Amino acid sequence: MITAAQLRAARVLLGIDQRRLAKLSGLSVPTIQRMEASETMVRGNVDSLVKLIAAFDAAGIEMIDEGAASQSQGRGVRLRANSGSLAPNLGARSTAKSSGRMRARK
């Protein structure tokens, strides 16, 4: 199970909007919006959650469960080192936008 904060963070890490995530996952934009608006754990049927996780996995996003091995405690997301499989499909504009955000936070 993932949290709404993880969902939003994963989408931002990829530099894509809700419409693009909906297309990648085969879900509707309102479904993505409802999932992101959840207060804690993402609400949705199992099929929708499986599609969402599969889309993130294909894009190189790894969901980190609470208690999983990481430098900090709590839940999170991370981009796998060899995640180039979906990058060409995201478009140069989205990738550049994401890169700019990452540089600004360092």
N, C-alpha and C positions, 0 to 999 in steps of 0.2 A: 504494500500500500504506500502511496506517496502523498505528501502534503501539497496544499495549494501553493505554498511558498516555493517548494521544490519545482513544481510545474512552471511557475512564473520565472524562476531563476534559470531553469534549463532552456526555456524559450529565449530569454534575454541573452544567455550565453551563446546561443546559436545566431543571435541577431535577426530573428524572424518575428513577424507579427502573428496575431491569432489566426488570421486568414490563411497564412502559409502553413502554420501548424495543422490547421484543419485539413488542408489539402494533403499534406504529408501523411497524416494519420487516417484519412478517410472518414473523419468526423465532421460535423457541422460547426460553423462558427459559434452559434448559440451554445452548443455542447461544451466547447472549449471555454467560453465565457463563464458558464455555470460552474465548471470544474475549477477555474481560477478564482471564482468568487467564494468558494468554500472557505469556511473559517479555519479549519485544521486539515483533516484528511480529505482528500479529493472525493467528492460524491459522484457516483456514476455507476452504470451497470458494468459487470465484469468484462463484457466484450469491448466496450468503449475503453476501459482502462488498459486492456491487453493491446489494443490498437495504438493507444497513446504511448505506452512503454516501448512497443516495437518500433515506432517512428523515432523516438528518442535514441533507442539503441542503434538503429541504422545510421543516425546522424552522429554517433560517437559519444552520446551522453550516457554517463554512468550514474545511476541513482544510488546514493549512499544512505543506507538505513541507520537509524539510531543505534549506537553501540558497535557499528562496523569499524574496522581498523582505519583510522585516519589520525591526523595530528590533533584534531580538536574533537570534542564530543558533540553529539547531536546529528541531525539529518543534514543532507546536502546533495549537491550534484557536482560532477566534474567531467571535463571533456577528456576523453581518452587520448593518449599520445598519438596513436595511429588512426585518427578519426577522419582521414581524408576521403572516405568513401562517398559521403553525401555532399561535401563542400562544393563541388562543381554545380550541383543542383540548386544551391542556395542563392547563387548569383553574386556577382562582384560587389554590388552595392551593399547587400546585407553583410557580407564578410568584412568589408572595409569599415562599415559602421560599427560592427562588433569589435573589431580590432582597435578602433579609436576609443571605445569605452574602456577596454582593458588597459590601454596605455594610461588613460586619465586616472585610473584607480591605483596605479603602482606608486 
